[in-house]
């Protein structure tokens, strides 16, 4: 009997790794989605796509970040009420849908609205994932788990930056890729 207990003390159980992987993926999608706008702004301005001007680009970026800030500030009571996993699922679904809608926005105004709504959900993902990962780790290992989860953001940011080098002329594809990737991940969260 003591051998299995010792074995489990040395290795994390499969159920503690799976939430870590899912949170890492959700945070990677967040990094992808938050950086995609900055990656395509030069192309939007150069082509004046949808009527983009420097002022419009600044407004879109600002409203996106306002959404992120509000989402992060408001998620605490939601996470406590409905649970971490359900909040993560809802947030990934919402920001993926609205990121996908950005790819088809007919004008700057709707582009801005879609980015703001996506920002609300994006801002709520990180705190929800960090709370979820903290609950699913052995005592004393929360710092390592949170640090690893945070690396997902950077992986997503680097991925979109590299994609933008090759596909920034077709900025629609970059938003569509982020939205579709998120929607494909949602079933894994269930």
C-alpha positions as CSV (number, residue, x, y, z in Angstrom):
1,X,0.0,0.0,0.0
2,X,2.8,2.4,0.8
3,X,4.4,2.0,-2.6
4,X,1.6,3.5,-4.7
5,X,1.4,6.4,-2.2
6,X,5.1,7.1,-2.6
7,X,4.8,6.8,-6.4
8,X,2.0,9.3,-6.5
9,X,3.9,11.7,-4.3
10,X,6.7,11.7,-6.8
11,X,4.7,12.1,-10.0
12,X,1.7,14.3,-10.5
13,X,-1.5,12.5,-11.3
14,X,-2.8,12.6,-14.9
15,X,-5.7,14.7,-13.7
16,X,-3.4,17.4,-12.5
17,X,-1.4,17.5,-15.8
18,X,-4.5,17.8,-18.0
19,X,-5.8,21.1,-16.5
20,X,-2.2,22.4,-16.8
21,X,-2.1,21.6,-20.5
22,X,-5.6,23.1,-21.1
23,X,-4.8,26.3,-19.2
24,X,-1.5,26.6,-21.1
25,X,-3.4,26.3,-24.4
26,X,-6.0,28.8,-23.3
27,X,-3.3,31.3,-22.3
28,X,-1.4,30.6,-25.6
29,X,-4.6,31.5,-27.5
30,X,-4.9,34.7,-25.4
31,X,-1.3,35.6,-26.3
32,X,-2.0,35.0,-29.9
33,X,-5.2,37.0,-29.8
34,X,-3.8,40.0,-27.9
35,X,-0.8,40.3,-30.1
36,X,-2.5,39.8,-33.5
37,X,-3.8,43.4,-33.6
38,X,-0.4,44.9,-33.1
39,X,1.0,42.5,-35.8
40,X,-1.5,43.7,-38.4
41,X,-1.8,47.4,-37.6
42,X,1.0,48.4,-40.0
43,X,-0.9,46.5,-42.8
44,X,-4.2,48.0,-41.9
45,X,-2.7,51.5,-42.0
46,X,-0.7,51.0,-45.1
47,X,-3.8,49.8,-47.1
48,X,-6.3,51.9,-45.1
49,X,-8.4,48.7,-44.9
50,X,-11.9,49.3,-43.6
51,X,-11.0,53.0,-43.4
52,X,-8.2,52.6,-40.8
53,X,-6.4,55.8,-39.9
54,X,-3.7,56.2,-37.1
55,X,-6.5,57.5,-34.9
56,X,-8.7,54.6,-35.6
57,X,-5.9,52.1,-34.9
58,X,-5.2,53.8,-31.6
59,X,-8.9,53.7,-30.6
60,X,-9.2,50.0,-31.5
61,X,-6.0,49.1,-29.6
62,X,-7.2,51.2,-26.6
63,X,-10.7,49.7,-26.5
64,X,-9.3,46.2,-26.8
65,X,-7.1,46.8,-23.8
66,X,-9.9,48.5,-21.9
67,X,-11.9,45.3,-22.5
68,X,-9.0,43.2,-21.2
69,X,-8.7,45.3,-18.1
70,X,-12.5,45.2,-17.4
71,X,-12.6,41.5,-18.0
72,X,-9.8,40.8,-15.6
73,X,-11.3,43.1,-13.0
74,X,-14.8,41.6,-13.2
75,X,-14.1,37.9,-13.5
76,X,-13.4,37.2,-9.8
77,X,-17.1,36.9,-8.6
78,X,-18.0,35.0,-11.8
79,X,-15.3,32.4,-11.3
80,X,-16.3,32.0,-7.7
81,X,-20.0,31.6,-8.6
82,X,-19.9,29.3,-11.7
83,X,-16.5,27.7,-11.3
84,X,-13.1,28.1,-12.9
85,X,-13.4,25.5,-15.7
86,X,-16.8,26.8,-16.9
87,X,-15.5,30.4,-16.9
88,X,-12.5,29.4,-19.0
89,X,-14.8,27.5,-21.4
90,X,-17.1,30.5,-21.7
91,X,-14.2,33.0,-22.1
92,X,-12.4,31.0,-24.8
93,X,-15.7,30.5,-26.7
94,X,-16.5,34.3,-26.5
95,X,-13.1,35.6,-27.5
96,X,-12.8,33.0,-30.3
97,X,-16.2,34.0,-31.8
98,X,-15.5,37.7,-31.6
99,X,-11.9,37.3,-33.0
100,X,-13.4,35.4,-35.9
101,X,-16.0,38.1,-36.4
102,X,-13.1,40.7,-36.6
103,X,-11.9,38.9,-39.7
104,X,-15.3,39.8,-41.4
105,X,-15.9,43.2,-39.9
106,X,-17.2,45.5,-42.6
107,X,-15.9,48.8,-41.0
108,X,-13.7,50.2,-38.2
109,X,-16.6,50.7,-35.9
110,X,-17.6,47.0,-35.8
111,X,-14.0,46.0,-35.8
112,X,-13.6,48.1,-32.6
113,X,-16.8,46.6,-31.0
114,X,-15.7,43.1,-31.7
115,X,-12.2,43.7,-30.3
116,X,-13.7,45.2,-27.1
117,X,-16.0,42.2,-26.5
118,X,-13.2,39.8,-27.3
119,X,-11.0,41.8,-24.9
120,X,-13.5,41.3,-22.0
121,X,-13.2,37.5,-22.4
122,X,-9.5,37.7,-23.0
123,X,-8.9,39.6,-19.8
124,X,-10.9,37.0,-17.8
125,X,-9.0,34.0,-19.2
126,X,-5.6,34.6,-17.4
127,X,-7.0,35.0,-13.8
128,X,-9.4,32.1,-14.4
129,X,-6.6,29.8,-15.6
130,X,-4.3,30.8,-12.7
131,X,-7.0,30.1,-10.2
132,X,-7.9,26.8,-11.8
133,X,-4.3,25.7,-12.1
134,X,-3.7,26.6,-8.4
135,X,-6.5,24.4,-7.3
136,X,-5.3,21.4,-9.3
137,X,-1.7,21.3,-8.1
138,X,0.0,19.7,-5.2
139,X,0.9,21.9,-2.3
140,X,4.1,23.6,-2.9
141,X,4.0,23.3,-6.7
142,X,1.7,26.2,-7.5
143,X,4.5,28.6,-8.4
144,X,5.9,26.2,-11.0
145,X,2.5,25.5,-12.5
146,X,1.6,29.2,-12.8
147,X,5.0,30.0,-14.3
148,X,4.5,27.3,-16.9
149,X,1.0,28.4,-17.6
150,X,2.2,32.0,-18.2
151,X,4.7,30.8,-20.8
152,X,1.7,30.0,-23.0
153,X,1.1,33.7,-23.4
154,X,4.5,34.2,-24.9
155,X,4.3,31.1,-27.1
156,X,1.0,32.5,-28.6
157,X,2.5,35.9,-29.0
158,X,5.6,34.6,-30.8
159,X,3.4,32.3,-33.0
160,X,1.3,35.2,-34.3
161,X,4.3,37.4,-34.7
162,X,5.9,34.8,-36.9
163,X,2.7,34.2,-38.9
164,X,2.3,37.9,-39.4
165,X,5.7,38.0,-41.1
166,X,4.3,35.8,-43.8
167,X,0.6,36.6,-43.8
168,X,0.2,40.2,-42.7
169,X,-1.0,41.2,-46.2
170,X,-4.0,39.0,-45.6
171,X,-4.8,40.1,-42.1
172,X,-8.2,38.5,-42.2
173,X,-6.6,35.1,-42.1
174,X,-4.7,35.9,-38.9
175,X,-7.9,36.8,-37.0
176,X,-9.7,33.8,-38.5
177,X,-6.9,31.5,-37.5
178,X,-7.1,32.7,-33.9
179,X,-10.8,32.4,-33.8
180,X,-10.9,29.0,-35.3
181,X,-8.1,27.6,-33.1
182,X,-10.0,28.7,-30.0
183,X,-13.3,27.2,-31.2
184,X,-11.5,23.9,-32.0
185,X,-10.0,23.9,-28.4
186,X,-13.4,24.4,-26.7
187,X,-14.4,20.8,-26.9
188,X,-11.1,19.8,-25.2
189,X,-12.1,21.9,-22.2
190,X,-15.3,20.0,-21.6
